[in-house]
């Protein structure tokens, strides 16, 4: 009986996440934030009709900031992730500098409009002036942009997680794996900065593993048919998706389940060495086995991440709630 021996050496590392991502919110997300700001201004104006625009803006910002602090500190059910609702909640939970928080809130007040209400329009213009003053400090601007890039990565990673799981549930494993790989990659980077920087890495790792195993089984089954077209399809799945994913699983030595998954992938293909097969099939198998068994020369070769469509904070929250509900159903069915 021929046996496969797993190579011990491993030095490949996953490709780093890009410095910036495009996760522009939709008009729906901006409208939701604008409604909160305009509500705060209107309430402040109603409390004291004699307030000057300066006092009005100060009172409204204080009220809106207090609301966001309350959201950030609130004990909530797992399905209610308030970080998806507002960037300031994310910044508060990750202990962003005060000036980043302040500028973010002022920026949102600067973007609101109150039609013909001169006092509210004047308050919004004061917010614009304040933001322009803040922009003059290059060091603070760099820090502000860094935090907002992290939030964009958080949103993008969450969208990829949701999309990957939704595709997984539809058995579209090829597309699902790409989303899950990039989501896991960015999420791991964000979590390295703090425990509230990303989503659950355990959930991501679970779906990435199961998706990889199912794709590997599909590839191995196609290879086992011996049909030329099926074998080619199986080899394409193996070399273009399965093999490039292995270094990502091996890079995290703390996830024992990832290492078990890698061994399961390898053993599935090694099992063919015990079977009689056509010389052409054996040649294809022996050509790919070195890459499968020794990942030291492999690098993450996935293409650029998928484009992120415009998003709405309310839509993200709704999809996230459905994800948590599906996880609970899956967990209940397995017990």
N, C-alpha and C positions, 0 to 999 in steps of 0.2 A: 504494500500500500504506500503510495506517495503521500507525503505530508508537507504542508506549507509551514514555514517557520516565519513568524512575524519579525520584521527588522526592529532592532532596539533603537537605533539612532533616529533622532527627530529634531529638526531645527527650523522647520518652516513656520512662518508666522502669518496670520491673516493680514490681508491688505488693510491699511488704515482707512478709517472713514474720512471722506472729504471734509475740508474745513467749513464748507457751507453747503446748505441744501435748500432746495426751492420748495417751501411748504406754505405758499401764500394762502391766507384765509379767504374764504368766499365773502361776498357781500353779506351773506347771512351771518357769518361770524362777526364781521365788523359792525353790522347792525345791532347784534346782541350787545356788544361792548358799548356801542354808542347809546343804546337805550338806557343802560345802567348809568352812564355819565349824565345824560340829559335828565334822567329821573332825579339824580342827586342835585343837579342845578335847580330844577324846578321845585324840589322840596325845600332847598335852602332859600329860594326866593319867596316861597309861600310862608315860611316861618317869620320872615321880617321883610316886609315890602320896602323898607327904607334902607336896606343894606346897599352899600356901594358895590360896584363890580368887583373890587379887590376883596371885600369882606365876603361877598357872595361866592367867589371862586374858592377862597380859603375854607369856608364852611362846607362847600360841596366836596372838595377834595378830602377834607377830614372825614366826612361821612362815608364816602366811597372807599377810602383806605381802611376805615374801621370795618366795613362790610367784608372786604377782601381778607383782612386779618382773621376775622371770625370764621370765614370759609376755610382758611388755611389751618386753623387750629381745631376745627370741628372734627369730632369722632364720627366717621361716616362708614357706611357699609361698603364692602369691597367693590360693589358695582358702581358706586358713585365716586368717580375720580375728579375732584374739583380742579386739579391741575389742567385738565382739558378745557375747563371753562374759561380760565383767565391766566395770562402769563404771570401776573403778580402773585397769584397763589403758588405757582411753581417756584418763583423767586423766593418767596417767604419761606417755603418749606426747605429750600436749599441754601438758606442764609445768604442771599445776595446782599451786596453792600447797599446801604441806605440810599445813596445817590442814584443807584440803578432803579430802585423801587420808585423813588420820587420822580425821576425823569419819565419812567414808563407811565405813571398815572397822569402827569402833566401832558404827556404826548397824546393820551386819549381824550383829555379835555380839550386839547388844541384842535382835535379833529371833529368836534361836534358843531352843529349849527342849530340855531333856534329861530330861524325864519325872521320875522319882523320884531321879535322881542329885543329891543336895543340893549337892555341891561344884561341879558344872558349872552348876547352876541359880544358885548364888551368884555364879559368875563372870559369867554372863549379866546378872544384876541389877547388878553393878558396871559393866558396859558401859552399861546403861540410865542409871545415875547419871552416868556420864561424858558421855553424849550430852546429858542434860538441862543439865549445866553448860555445854556448848558452845553450846546453844541460847540461853543467856542473853546471849551477845554478838551484838547485832543486826547489826553490820557484818560479822562472820564468817558469820552466817546468810545475809545477802544474797548474799555471795560464793559460799557453798555452794550456794544455790538456783540461782544463775546458771549454775554449772558443770553442775548436774544438768539444768537446762533445755536446755543445749547437748547433753548426752548424749541426752536425750529426742528432740531434733531429729535427732540423728545416727541414732538407732534408727528414728524415723519416716521419715526420708529414705531409709534403707536398705530399709525395708519397702515404701515407695512405688516405689523402684527395682526391687526384686524383683517386685512385683506388676505394675508397668508392663511389664517385659520378658516376664513370663509371659503377660500378656494380648496383648502384641505377637506372641509366638510362636503364639498361638491366632488371630491375625488380627483380634482385637478392638481395632482401632486407635483407635476413639473413646474407649473407656474407658482404654486404655493411655496416650494422650497426656496426659490429665488427671493421672494418677499421675506421669508422667515430668516434666511441667512443674513440679509442686510439689516433686518430689524434687530437680530441678536447681536450683530457686530456693533451697531451704534449704541444699542442699549447697554452693552458691557462697558463701553467707553464712558457713558454718562454715569453709570453706577459706580465707576471708579472714583468719581468726584464726590459721591455722597449717596446714602441709601434711598433718597427720594428723587434722584436724578432720572430714573427710568422706570420701566415696568418690571414685572416679575420675570427675572431671568430663568427661573425654574419652568414657568409656563412656556416661554420661548424655546428653551432647550428641549422640553418634552415634545412639542410639535415638530421641531426640527428633526429630532431623532426618529420619530414615528414616520414622518414624511420621507426621510432618507431611506429607512428600511423598506417602505412600500415601493419606492422607486427602484431600489436595488432588487427587490423580489420580481418586479415587473421586468427589469433588464435581464435577470438570470433566467426567468421563464421564457422570454423571447429567445435568448441564446440557446436554451435547451431544446427548442423545437427543431433546430437544424435547418430551418428554412432560411434561405439566403437573405431575403428582405427582412425577416424578423430578427435574424442574427445581427444585421447591420443596425437596426433600430435599437436593439439591446445594447450593443457596443457603444452607440452614440449616447445613450442615457448614462452608461457606466462612466465613460471618459469625460463627458461634458458636464455632468451633474454630480454623480456619486463621488468619483475620485477627487475633484476639486474641493468637495465639502469635508473630506476626512481631516485635512490639516486644521480646520476650524474646530473640530471636535477634540482633536488631540492637543490643541493649544491650551485648553483649560483642564489642567490636571486635577482640579477639585471636583469635577463632575465624573464620578465613577461610571454612571450610566452611559455617558458619552463614550468612554473607553470600551465598555461592553458592546455598545452599538458598532463601533469600528471593528471589533473582533467578529461580530456576527456577520457583517458585510463581507469581510475577508473569507470567513469559513464557508459562506454560501458559494463563493466561486471556487474555493479550494476543493469543495466536494465533487466538482466535475472531474478532477484529476483521477478519481477512482472509477470513472465511467469510460466505457468505450466510445470513441467519437471519431469523426472523419479527421484526417490530417489537417485539412484547412481550418477546422474549428479549433483543433489543438494549437495550431500556430497562432490564431487570434488570441486564444486564452493565454498562452505563454508570453505573448507580446505585452499584454496588459497587466499581468500579475506582478511584475517588478514595481510598477507604479502603485499598485494596490497595497503591496506589502511594505514598501519603504517610501514613506512620504517626505523624506528628508530633502528631496529635490523638488517637491511640489510647492507651488505658491497658489494663492487664491486667484483663480482665473475667470471668475464670473464677470460678466459685462457690467457696464454702468448700471446703477440701480434704476428701477422703473420710475417714470415721471409720476410725481404726486399731483393728483387733480386738486383743484381748489376745494377747500373744506369748510365746513360749518361746525362751530363748537358744539351746537346742539346735536347735530348728526353724529359727531364723534362720540359724544356722551351716550347717545342711544345705541350705537353699535357696540360700545364698550359694555353697556349693561347686558346686551344680548350675548356677548362673549362670555361674561361671567356666568350668566344663566346656563349657557351650554356646557361650561366646565362643571357646574354643579350637577347637571343631568348626567354627564359622562362619569363623574365620580360616583354618583349614586348607583349607576348601572353596573359599576365594577365592584361594588361592595356586596 
